[in-house]
């Protein structure tokens, strides 16, 4: 449990403060000492709790009828680097605004909402009129903006996986590096990646005796998964650079020594953290620490708006925050702004059927890098290729990791039956799901998987699951009755037999079948497809240089990660987003650094 205090205190008033109560989780209480307070407007302290991402968030609030004096987060277990950022920043913002009604921290909406509810709950418990704090009383955005001019060798737009990797590599190669990141936290969509990183011919495969999952298989699977419209030269560079990328990650303290099969293939090249951590938050933290150690400057809450050019070459960016307008002069520019899976206008202009779909993407995935680069002549590729992920919890857009199926989970429909090879490619499974009754399915897993995979424990904690000690009981919890409930029990028995024999005679699944689903309790999550990855983006060459619409290099401009197109073709296979951002992030960082030095 962490404790953090933000105080805007008038010590005299606080001396008169009436105290104190500690709320039990989920409720709030207050007590006051009338003798010690101004009877006409007493200062009171009370606590309030609300459910956050990882359990209760509890705050202690000191206020009187018109003024918020302090907000202290006294209990939280939120995700480090996401929820914890909201716990640090929101109380300060609420005090500045004298209101609980402030903008959420993007990317940490659940924690932000919990903090706001907890403050309201504390105010109520203190016997104060909550509505007095519903409107911001102080304008925080009217201050004059200052103009800042900065200079560096390499400026990078976006501090997700690609941006942090590129920054670490460019700094390692001796460049001065600035990253601008429009969100209050680093990590972007990469922070949400739960699977692993595909890589072939690695030291970890060798240590495990895996000899049938090399570069050739990796290229074939990526091309097949992408329906052969991928850029083979980019895929080849990614696959050939993947082992070296794994070694580089190991050298910066981010080893990925566990190896499993990914969706759409029986080959084992999905590399994961040793302790079952989600790969995204694990790598983002290690990469951030590496950039910090190498002196990279990261400017948060700052949006790049324009690429500066000199004689046709990229020469820096313009960016803005609430407080500053920046001009950043740089010898080279790397765009690492991620995809556009949260830009519904752009997506529905490309594919109108996506207008009302759920997205797994963070709010910053709006395609800014693509739009900025297009405005200086950059070309794009495969923009209409937008991936639906088959296992998305629709209420919150939370992705249920493909790793569950890699570890043996199956999908069943409303009739209690399997309906496809559960570990086929994401587009194939999503399409099959949309054909089922109600266009949804359940993902079924057991305690063995929960014990081995940290993200499962999060799904349970966040209330996504139903569970039971028997298959009959689980059917009832899922709302299956009559024939559907009977089918479900038969489905589970049939699946366990298929695992025992190693043959899935129903759908021909051949991977994620090392263990059956017989370790009670059993779990189900209701899921359906959601927007996940935008395969298209800026056209780059194998040196991560951005090409213009005629296919000519735009000097000084590099791009890596989801903002680029061509690597994944018509469908990305699980584990390739991380490989893409590490391999091409390093290439972009290295080449931008060399260009800056030339
Ligand atoms: P990738 O996997 O390619 O690194 P991510 O989604 O992980 O993609 O990271 C992209 C990052 O770029 C996100 O943190 C996002 O907020 C940031 N970003 C997007 N547009 C801008 C912009 N205009 N200015 C600054 N940062 C941006």
Boltz pocket constraint, residues with backbone or C-beta under 6 A from the ligand:
constraints:
  - pocket:
      binder: B
      contacts: [[A, 157], [A, 158], [A, 159], [A, 160], [A, 161], [A, 162], [A, 163], [A, 180], [A, 181], [A, 182], [A, 183], [A, 185], [A, 186], [A, 187], [A, 188], [A, 189], [A, 190], [A, 191], [A, 302], [A, 303], [A, 304], [A, 305], [A, 336], [A, 337], [A, 338], [A, 339], [A, 364], [A, 365], [A, 366], [A, 367], [A, 368], [A, 369], [A, 560], [A, 561], [A, 562], [A, 563], [A, 577], [A, 581]]
      max_distance: 6.0
